Amino acid sequence: MKNFTIIKLSTCWSTDTLRADVEQLINQKSREGYEITTVSFGVNMWWMPTAFITICK
């Protein structure tokens, strides 16, 4: 049975900063043995760039 976890990252500054943070996080989690299931980008209710990353082990 797989355990799924959703990680949410947001930034007030720029989408480039968010993209770099997401890239760093998924590389770290991949090295730890997690499977990256999905990565999606959008905005939250305050129009801040937000990423949702689904991982499982």
C-alpha positions in Angstrom: 0.0 0.0 0.0 1.4 3.4 -1.0 1.2 6.4 1.3 0.6 9.7 -0.5 1.6 13.1 0.8 0.8 16.5 -0.7 3.3 19.3 -0.2 2.2 22.9 -0.8 4.8 25.6 -1.5 4.0 29.3 -2.0 5.9 32.5 -2.6 5.1 36.2 -2.6 8.0 37.1 -4.9 8.2 35.4 -8.3 7.4 32.2 -10.2 11.1 31.7 -10.9 11.8 31.5 -7.1 8.9 29.1 -6.7 10.1 26.9 -9.6 13.6 26.7 -8.2 12.2 25.8 -4.7 10.1 23.1 -6.3 13.0 21.7 -8.3 15.1 21.6 -5.2 12.4 19.8 -3.1 11.6 17.2 -5.7 15.3 16.4 -6.2 15.7 16.0 -2.4 12.6 13.8 -2.1 13.7 11.7 -5.0 17.1 11.1 -3.4 15.2 10.0 -0.2 13.4 7.3 -2.2 10.1 9.0 -2.8 8.2 8.7 -6.1 7.1 12.1 -7.4 3.5 11.5 -8.6 2.4 15.0 -9.7 3.5 18.6 -9.7 1.0 21.4 -10.4 1.3 25.1 -10.3 -1.5 27.7 -9.7 -2.4 30.6 -7.4 -4.0 30.6 -4.0 -6.9 32.9 -2.9 -4.5 35.8 -2.4 -3.1 35.4 -6.0 0.3 34.1 -4.7 2.0 31.6 -6.9 1.6 28.1 -5.4 2.8 24.6 -6.2 1.3 21.3 -5.1 3.6 18.3 -5.1 2.3 14.8 -4.6 4.8 12.2 -3.4 4.5 8.6 -2.3 6.7 5.9 -0.9 
